[in-house]
């Protein structure tokens, strides 16, 4: 395994996940506030499931997102 290639590829994947996740969450929250489904004071439960084919990795990552 080439450690440099692996490191670059892993960073690219994590950057993509972070950017796309942030956009989706921001859009969902803004839409929820605009429609009145959210009042902007909630604490939202967020979760992401990480799987890696060819390995035993299957991890649920959970946290709260406070809106105010």
C-alpha positions as CSV (number, residue, x, y, z in Angstrom):
1,X,0.0,0.0,0.0
2,X,1.2,3.5,-0.8
3,X,0.7,5.5,2.3
4,X,0.8,8.8,0.5
5,X,-1.8,7.8,-2.0
6,X,-4.0,6.4,0.7
7,X,-3.7,9.5,2.9
8,X,-4.6,11.8,-0.1
9,X,-7.6,9.6,-1.0
10,X,-8.8,9.4,2.6
11,X,-8.6,13.2,3.0
12,X,-10.5,13.8,-0.3
13,X,-13.3,11.4,0.9
14,X,-13.5,13.1,4.3
15,X,-13.6,16.6,2.7
16,X,-16.4,15.5,0.4
17,X,-18.4,14.0,3.2
18,X,-18.0,17.1,5.4
19,X,-18.9,19.6,2.7
20,X,-21.9,17.6,1.4
21,X,-23.2,16.9,4.9
22,X,-22.9,20.5,5.9
23,X,-24.8,21.7,2.8
24,X,-27.6,19.1,3.4
25,X,-28.0,20.0,7.1
26,X,-28.0,23.7,6.4
27,X,-30.6,23.4,3.7
28,X,-32.8,21.2,5.8
29,X,-32.7,23.5,8.8
30,X,-33.3,26.6,6.7
31,X,-36.2,25.0,5.0
32,X,-37.6,23.7,8.3
33,X,-37.4,27.2,9.9
34,X,-38.9,28.9,6.8
35,X,-41.8,26.5,6.8
36,X,-42.4,26.7,10.5
37,X,-41.6,23.1,11.2
38,X,-38.6,24.3,13.2
39,X,-38.6,27.4,15.4
40,X,-34.8,27.7,15.5
41,X,-34.3,26.7,19.1
42,X,-34.2,22.9,18.7
43,X,-31.5,20.5,19.5
44,X,-31.4,18.1,16.5
45,X,-30.1,14.6,16.7
46,X,-27.8,13.8,13.8
47,X,-26.3,10.5,12.8
48,X,-24.1,9.1,10.1
49,X,-23.4,5.5,9.3
50,X,-19.9,4.7,8.0
51,X,-19.3,1.5,6.1
52,X,-16.2,0.5,4.3
53,X,-16.5,-2.3,1.8
54,X,-14.1,-5.2,2.1
55,X,-13.7,-4.5,5.9
56,X,-15.7,-5.0,9.0
57,X,-16.2,-1.2,9.4
58,X,-19.8,-0.4,10.2
59,X,-19.9,2.5,12.7
60,X,-22.8,4.8,13.7
61,X,-21.6,8.3,14.5
62,X,-24.2,10.4,16.5
63,X,-24.2,13.9,18.0
64,X,-26.6,16.8,18.7
65,X,-26.8,20.0,16.7
66,X,-28.0,23.0,18.7
67,X,-29.7,25.7,16.7
68,X,-29.4,28.4,19.3
